[in-house]
Amino acid sequence: MKRNRLTFFLCSGLILMALMSACKTEKADVKERPNILFIMSDDHSYQTISAYDNRFIETPNIDRIAKDGVVFTNSFVGNSICGPSRATMLTGKHTHINGQINNDVTFNGTQETFPKLLHQSGYQTALIGKWHLKSDPTGFDYWSVVPGQGQYYNPDFIEMGVEKQYEGYVTTLTTDFAIKWLDKQRDKSKPFCLLLHNKAPHRTWEPDTAYLDDFEDKTFPLPDNFFDNYEGRQAAEEQHLSIRANDMDLFYDLKMQDPEGEIKSRFPWYKGHTTRMNDAQKAAWDAHYNPIAEDFKKQNLSGEELYKWKYQRYMKDYLSCIKSVDENIGRVLDYLEEQGLADNTLIVYTSDQGFYMGEHGWFDKRFMYEESFRTPLLMHLPKGYEKRGEISELVQNIDYAPTFLDVANVKVPNAIQGVSLKPLFQKEEPKEWRKGLYYHYYEFPNEHMVKRHYGIRTERYKLIHFYNDIDVWELYDLQNDPQEMHNLYGQADYETITQDLKSQLKELQVEYQDVDQTNY
């Protein structure tokens, strides 16, 4: 009997020791696996982040992300439009593979995404802010998203399927909810992956009342090609993205909602910017914009003077939205530092695509031209990574998912089309890296009338094919023509370069399984 009891206690002790050892190993693994904070804003141009370009605004908090990390100077998207870009980031696949070729499609939430894979490997996952993929988010322990495009003032949020309106400004509320989840709602024994996705600065660029006056004393220089005549570029000529035309609406876009109602919108369904505001918000808004509208009517501008005025108003509203984004990012960074989380967190800042700040006379995105094809990408690296400063290799938003998985020590599925950026985080640059990027835009016809097109960009050259209702090629030497004003396609001196680029383009289409454009 005594021998049986001794055997029982010995066995129990061994089992207990084994369990304790397993728990210690799990905790050690958790501690070693970095947290991931993935911050994305909507339509944030790289030109309006001071880590890239300080002509327009200082963004000290966004810049903080790269202070102990990296800035990618050649970061691009695969399809410059909101929903498709988000689907690409989630899946690591181009939009013709993940199915989200345009904003009209409902995202297939049953497919594999990096949040699902992180969740399966023990991460706490959350999504807060803008989703814009129509289907409910999947792969998250917690989610709270704005419906569709969302509202700037007193917005609705859908929290785990339940919709509720909140009083406040959307960027501040999104940040409030993110900090609340980090502080009180997550399981702190697990590493986390939080997607904090801002609505701002998406059209119609409605600033927080706290920042309405911040840029009113500024005058911004016109881009050199603001009065572009689009010679030799049919698709550029036929777009509807123009600040100089009615594409940018005085009422809808520039808030010229005069009390007399004399300024009309080309959008008859639009009721104005103040319909969701409380009394204090509306009073501040009217105090700012009513005098501007009255002064605008008195000036009775036309032609070039009107176009220049519209550009200044656009820039002031847009940058005021960025001011709020930057301030709120600072709040999140402060929280991580105060809680001792920053050193073990990969912090990423990006946009779903680039945006035109008057270049070619435009706003919006869509084209494969640089301003909308490029997107900002800054990363604060967890301790243990050596790289600091600028990274110039060609990277794309198909690379985000494999990077997050790789940093978290999760196997990257073979089906993912992007590559992990982790090798670029070391001091020694990798010997082999991609030489060209593939792009394909589909959303035509629509309001902005940007033609369907696909193309390739290398370090120096860009080749684009516009198709569907036209059959036009464009070629640019980015070294000698960074503003993409001179289409070189068809010139005898560039015949060899053109054929080489077409061969590389075909190779990318085969690699990414996008060989038949008649499917779209």
C-alpha positions in Angstrom: 0.0 0.0 0.0 2.8 2.4 1.0 4.7 1.5 -2.3 1.5 2.4 -4.3 1.1 5.7 -2.5 4.8 6.5 -3.1 4.5 5.6 -6.8 1.4 7.8 -7.0 3.1 10.8 -5.5 6.2 10.4 -7.6 4.1 10.2 -10.8 2.0 13.2 -9.7 5.1 15.1 -9.1 6.6 14.3 -12.4 3.4 15.3 -14.2 3.2 18.6 -12.3 6.9 19.3 -13.1 6.2 18.6 -16.8 3.2 20.9 -16.8 5.1 23.7 -15.0 7.9 23.3 -17.5 5.5 23.5 -20.4 3.9 26.6 -19.0 7.3 28.2 -18.6 8.2 27.4 -22.1 4.9 28.8 -23.4 5.4 32.0 -21.4 8.9 32.3 -22.7 7.7 31.8 -26.3 5.0 34.4 -25.8 7.5 36.9 -24.4 9.9 36.3 -27.3 7.2 36.7 -30.0 6.7 40.4 -30.7 3.4 42.2 -30.6 2.3 43.8 -33.9 0.6 47.1 -34.2 -0.5 47.8 -37.8 -1.7 51.4 -38.2 -3.1 52.3 -41.6 -4.8 55.5 -42.7 -7.0 55.9 -45.7 -5.5 57.9 -48.7 -2.5 59.3 -46.8 0.0 60.5 -49.3 3.7 60.0 -48.7 4.1 63.7 -49.7 2.4 64.7 -46.5 4.6 62.8 -44.0 7.6 64.8 -43.0 9.8 61.6 -42.8 9.4 61.7 -46.6 8.7 65.3 -47.5 8.5 68.3 -45.2 7.1 70.9 -47.7 3.6 70.8 -46.4 3.4 69.5 -42.8 5.4 68.2 -39.9 4.3 64.8 -38.6 6.4 64.2 -35.5 4.5 61.2 -34.2 4.5 59.3 -37.5 8.1 60.1 -37.8 8.7 58.6 -34.3 7.8 55.2 -35.7 10.8 55.2 -37.9 13.2 56.9 -35.4 14.3 53.5 -34.1 13.4 51.7 -37.2 13.1 52.1 -41.0 11.5 54.1 -43.8 10.8 52.3 -47.0 11.6 54.8 -49.8 10.2 52.5 -52.6 7.0 51.2 -51.2 4.1 50.5 -53.6 0.6 49.0 -53.9 -0.7 46.5 -56.4 -4.1 48.1 -57.1 -4.5 51.7 -55.9 -8.0 51.7 -54.5 -9.3 51.1 -50.9 -11.0 47.7 -50.7 -8.6 45.9 -53.1 -5.6 47.2 -51.3 -7.0 46.1 -47.9 -7.7 42.6 -49.2 -4.1 42.4 -50.5 -2.7 43.3 -47.2 -4.8 40.7 -45.4 -4.1 37.9 -47.8 -0.6 38.6 -49.2 -2.1 38.1 -52.7 -2.8 40.3 -55.6 -6.5 41.3 -56.1 -7.1 39.0 -59.0 -6.3 36.1 -56.7 -8.0 37.2 -53.5 -11.1 38.3 -55.6 -11.3 41.9 -54.4 -10.6 43.6 -57.8 -12.7 46.7 -57.0 -14.8 48.3 -54.3 -18.0 46.7 -55.5 -16.9 43.2 -54.6 -17.7 41.7 -51.2 -14.6 40.3 -49.6 -14.5 36.5 -49.2 -13.9 36.2 -45.5 -13.4 32.4 -45.6 -10.0 32.7 -47.2 -6.7 32.6 -45.4 -5.5 35.8 -43.9 -2.6 36.8 -41.7 -4.8 37.6 -38.7 -6.3 34.1 -38.9 -2.9 32.5 -39.0 -1.6 34.7 -36.1 -4.7 33.9 -34.1 -4.2 30.1 -34.7 -0.6 30.5 -33.4 -1.7 32.0 -30.1 -1.9 35.8 -30.9 -4.8 38.0 -29.6 -6.1 39.7 -32.7 -8.2 42.9 -33.0 -9.4 45.2 -35.7 -10.6 48.8 -34.9 -11.6 51.5 -37.3 -12.1 51.3 -41.0 -12.7 47.9 -42.7 -14.5 48.7 -46.0 -14.8 45.2 -47.3 -18.6 44.7 -46.9 -18.4 41.2 -45.2 -17.9 41.0 -41.5 -14.3 40.7 -40.3 -13.0 37.2 -39.6 -9.9 36.0 -37.7 -10.2 38.5 -34.9 -10.9 38.0 -31.2 -12.4 41.5 -31.2 -13.5 43.9 -33.9 -15.2 47.3 -34.0 -15.5 49.0 -37.4 -17.2 51.9 -39.1 -19.8 50.9 -41.6 -18.7 51.4 -45.2 -16.7 54.6 -45.5 -17.7 55.7 -42.1 -18.5 59.3 -40.9 -16.1 61.9 -39.5 -18.5 63.3 -36.9 -20.4 61.3 -34.3 -19.9 58.1 -36.3 -21.4 54.7 -36.0 -19.3 51.7 -35.1 -20.2 48.1 -35.5 -18.8 46.3 -32.5 -18.8 42.5 -32.9 -22.0 42.8 -35.0 -23.8 45.4 -32.9 -24.1 49.0 -34.3 -24.0 52.0 -32.1 -23.4 55.8 -32.6 -20.7 57.5 -30.6 -20.2 61.2 -30.0 -16.9 62.6 -31.1 -14.5 62.7 -34.0 -13.8 59.5 -35.8 -9.9 59.5 -35.5 -10.0 60.3 -31.8 -12.7 57.6 -31.2 -10.8 55.0 -33.2 -7.7 55.7 -31.0 -9.8 55.7 -27.8 -11.1 52.2 -28.6 -7.7 50.9 -29.6 -6.1 52.1 -26.3 -9.1 50.7 -24.4 -8.6 47.3 -26.0 -4.9 47.3 -25.4 -5.3 48.3 -21.7 -8.5 46.6 -20.5 -9.9 44.1 -23.1 -7.1 41.8 -24.3 -5.6 38.8 -22.7 -2.2 40.1 -21.6 -0.7 36.7 -21.3 -0.6 36.5 -25.1 1.1 38.6 -27.8 -1.2 40.8 -29.6 -1.8 41.9 -33.2 -3.9 45.1 -33.4 -5.0 46.6 -36.7 -5.7 50.3 -36.1 -7.2 51.6 -39.3 -8.2 55.3 -39.6 -10.9 56.6 -41.8 -9.0 59.9 -42.3 -7.9 61.5 -44.5 -10.4 60.0 -47.0 -12.5 62.3 -49.1 -14.2 64.6 -48.0 -11.4 65.6 -45.7 -13.4 66.9 -42.8 -11.1 68.2 -40.1 -11.6 67.9 -36.3 -12.9 71.3 -35.0 -9.7 71.4 -32.9 -7.6 71.8 -36.0 -9.8 73.8 -38.3 -7.5 76.9 -38.2 -4.1 75.3 -38.2 -3.3 75.9 -41.9 -5.4 79.0 -42.7 -2.3 81.2 -42.7 -0.4 79.0 -45.1 -0.1 79.2 -48.9 1.1 76.1 -50.6 3.1 76.1 -53.8 1.4 74.7 -56.8 3.0 71.5 -58.1 5.1 72.1 -61.3 2.7 70.0 -63.4 -0.6 71.4 -61.9 -1.6 72.7 -65.3 -0.6 69.5 -67.1 -2.2 69.3 -70.6 -1.8 65.5 -70.8 -0.2 65.5 -74.2 0.5 62.0 -75.5 -1.4 60.4 -72.5 -5.0 59.6 -73.5 -6.0 58.0 -70.3 -4.7 60.9 -68.2 -6.6 63.3 -70.4 -9.9 61.4 -70.0 -9.9 61.0 -66.2 -12.4 62.7 -63.8 -10.0 63.4 -60.9 -9.4 67.1 -61.7 -9.2 69.9 -59.2 -9.6 72.2 -62.2 -12.9 70.7 -63.3 -16.2 70.1 -61.4 -14.7 66.7 -60.3 -13.7 68.5 -57.2 -17.1 69.9 -55.9 -17.2 73.3 -54.2 -20.0 72.1 -51.8 -19.3 68.4 -51.3 -15.5 68.5 -51.3 -14.6 72.1 -50.2 -17.4 72.8 -47.7 -18.7 75.9 -49.4 -22.1 75.5 -47.7 -23.2 79.1 -47.6 -26.2 80.0 -45.3 -28.0 81.5 -48.3 -27.8 78.2 -50.2 -26.5 79.9 -53.4 -23.6 77.4 -53.9 -25.0 74.2 -55.2 -23.4 70.7 -55.3 -23.3 68.5 -58.4 -24.4 65.7 -56.0 -28.2 66.4 -55.4 -28.3 63.7 -52.8 -25.7 65.3 -50.5 -27.3 67.2 -47.6 -24.1 68.8 -46.1 -21.3 68.2 -43.7 -23.1 69.2 -40.5 -26.0 66.8 -40.4 -24.5 64.5 -37.8 -22.9 67.3 -35.7 -24.0 68.3 -32.2 -24.6 72.0 -31.5 -21.1 72.8 -30.4 -19.5 71.0 -33.3 -21.8 72.8 -35.8 -21.1 76.2 -34.2 -17.4 75.7 -34.5 -17.7 74.4 -38.1 -20.0 77.3 -39.2 -17.7 79.9 -37.5 -14.9 78.6 -39.6 -16.4 77.9 -43.0 -19.2 80.5 -43.4 -16.8 83.4 -43.6 -14.7 81.5 -46.2 -17.8 80.8 -48.3 -18.9 84.5 -48.1 -15.4 85.7 -49.1 -15.3 83.1 -51.9 -18.6 84.4 -53.4 -17.4 88.0 -53.2 -14.2 87.1 -55.2 -16.3 85.6 -58.1 -13.3 83.6 -59.2 -12.9 81.9 -62.6 -10.3 80.1 -64.7 -6.8 79.7 -63.3 -7.6 81.8 -60.2 -10.5 79.5 -59.3 -8.3 76.4 -59.8 -5.6 77.8 -57.5 -8.2 78.7 -54.9 -9.6 75.2 -54.9 -6.1 73.7 -54.5 -5.4 75.8 -51.5 -8.7 74.9 -49.8 -8.2 71.2 -50.6 -4.7 71.3 -49.1 -5.8 73.0 -45.9 -8.6 70.6 -45.2 -6.6 67.6 -46.0 -3.6 68.6 -43.9 -5.9 69.4 -41.0 -7.1 65.8 -41.1 -3.5 64.6 -41.1 -2.8 66.8 -38.0 -5.4 64.8 -36.1 -4.1 61.5 -37.4 -0.6 62.3 -36.2 -1.7 63.6 -32.8 -3.6 60.4 -32.2 -0.8 58.1 -33.3 1.2 59.9 -30.7 -1.3 58.9 -28.0 -0.9 55.2 -29.0 2.9 55.4 -29.1 2.9 57.1 -25.6 0.7 54.3 -24.2 3.1 51.6 -25.6 6.1 53.3 -24.1 4.4 53.9 -20.7 3.4 50.3 -20.5 6.9 49.0 -21.5 5.5 47.4 -24.7 7.3 49.4 -27.3 10.6 47.4 -27.3 8.8 44.2 -28.1 6.3 45.6 -30.6 6.6 45.8 -34.4 4.8 49.1 -35.2 3.9 49.7 -38.8 2.4 52.8 -40.4 1.1 52.9 -44.0 -1.8 54.0 -46.2 -4.0 51.8 -48.4 -2.4 53.7 -51.3 -0.9 57.0 -52.3 -2.8 60.2 -53.2 -2.5 63.2 -55.5 -1.8 66.5 -53.8 -2.4 68.5 -57.0 0.2 66.7 -59.2 -1.2 66.6 -62.8 -4.0 68.9 -61.4 -5.5 65.9 -59.6 -6.9 64.6 -56.3 -7.7 60.9 -55.6 -5.6 57.9 -56.7 -6.1 54.8 -59.0 -3.5 55.5 -61.7 -0.1 53.6 -61.8 1.6 57.0 -61.8 3.9 57.5 -58.9 1.8 59.6 -56.5 -1.0 57.0 -56.2 1.1 53.9 -56.9 3.5 54.8 -54.1 2.5 54.5 -50.5 4.2 55.4 -47.2 5.7 52.6 -45.1 7.5 53.2 -41.8 8.3 50.6 -39.2 9.5 50.7 -35.6 11.4 47.4 -35.2 11.4 45.3 -32.0 14.7 44.9 -30.2 17.0 42.5 -31.9 16.8 43.9 -35.4 19.8 45.9 -36.5 18.6 47.9 -39.4 18.0 51.7 -39.1 17.2 54.4 -41.6 16.1 54.1 -45.2 15.4 50.9 -47.1 15.4 51.4 -50.9 14.5 48.0 -52.2 11.2 47.7 -54.1 8.5 46.5 -51.7 4.7 46.1 -52.2 1.6 45.6 -50.1 1.6 41.9 -50.9 4.6 41.7 -48.6 2.9 42.8 -45.4 1.2 39.5 -44.6 4.3 37.4 -45.0 6.3 39.9 -43.0 4.0 39.8 -40.0 3.9 36.1 -40.0 7.7 35.8 -40.4 8.4 38.2 -37.5 5.9 36.2 -35.4 7.7 32.9 -36.3 4.6 31.6 -38.1 5.2 29.6 -41.3 4.3 31.6 -44.4 2.0 29.6 -46.6 3.2 28.8 -50.1 0.1 30.4 -51.6 1.1 33.9 -50.4 2.5 35.9 -53.4 4.4 38.5 -51.4 7.8 38.0 -49.7 8.8 38.7 -46.1 10.6 42.0 -45.6 12.4 40.5 -42.5 15.7 40.0 -44.4 15.7 43.8 -45.1 15.7 44.4 -41.3 19.3 43.2 -41.0 22.4 45.4 -41.5 23.6 43.3 -44.4 21.3 43.7 -47.5 20.1 40.6 -49.1 22.0 39.6 -52.3 18.8 38.9 -54.2 15.7 41.0 -54.3 12.9 41.6 -56.8 13.7 43.8 -59.9 10.2 44.7 -60.8 6.7 45.3 -59.4 3.4 44.3 -60.9 0.3 46.5 -60.9 -3.3 46.0 -62.1 -6.3 48.4 -61.7 -9.8 47.3 -62.7 -12.4 49.8 -61.5 -13.7 51.3 -64.8 -16.1 52.7 -65.7 -16.9 54.6 -62.5 -17.2 58.2 -61.2 -13.5 58.9 -61.7 -13.2 57.2 -65.2 -9.6 56.0 -64.8 -9.1 53.4 -67.5 -8.3 49.8 -66.6 -4.6 49.2 -66.8 -1.7 47.0 -65.8 2.0 47.4 -65.9 5.5 46.9 -64.5 7.8 49.3 -62.6 11.5 48.7 -62.3 14.1 50.9 -60.5 14.3 53.2 -63.5 11.4 52.5 -65.9 7.7 52.1 -65.9 5.6 50.4 -68.7 1.8 50.7 -68.5 -0.9 49.2 -70.8 -4.3 50.8 -70.7 -7.0 48.4 -72.1 -10.7 47.6 -72.2 -12.1 50.6 -74.1 -8.7 51.7 -75.4 -5.4 50.0 -76.3 -2.7 52.4 -75.3 0.9 51.8 -74.0 2.9 54.3 -72.0 6.6 54.2 -71.1 8.4 56.5 -68.6 12.1 57.0 -67.7 11.7 57.7 -64.0 15.3 58.9 -63.7 15.0 61.6 -66.3 11.2 62.2 -66.0 10.1 61.6 -62.4 6.9 63.5 -62.9 5.9 61.2 -65.8 5.1 63.9 -68.3 6.7 62.4 -71.4 5.4 59.1 -72.8 8.4 57.5 -74.6 6.4 54.5 -75.9 7.0 54.0 -79.7 10.2 56.0 -79.8 12.9 54.2 -81.8 15.6 54.9 -79.1 13.5 53.0 -76.5 12.6 49.9 -78.6 15.0 47.6 -76.9 14.0 48.8 -73.4 10.3 48.4 -74.3 10.7 44.9 -75.5 12.8 44.0 -72.4 10.1 45.5 -70.1 7.3 43.6 -72.0 9.2 40.4 -71.4 9.6 41.1 -67.7 5.9 42.1 -67.5 4.9 38.8 -69.0 7.1 36.9 -66.5 5.4 38.7 -63.6 1.9 38.0 -65.1 2.8 34.3 -65.3 4.4 34.3 -61.8 1.3 36.0 -60.3 -1.2 34.0 -62.5 -2.7 37.1 -64.2 -2.2 36.2 -67.9 -5.7 36.7 -69.3 -7.1 40.3 -69.0 -10.3 39.4 -70.9 -11.6 37.9 -67.6 -12.2 41.4 -66.2 
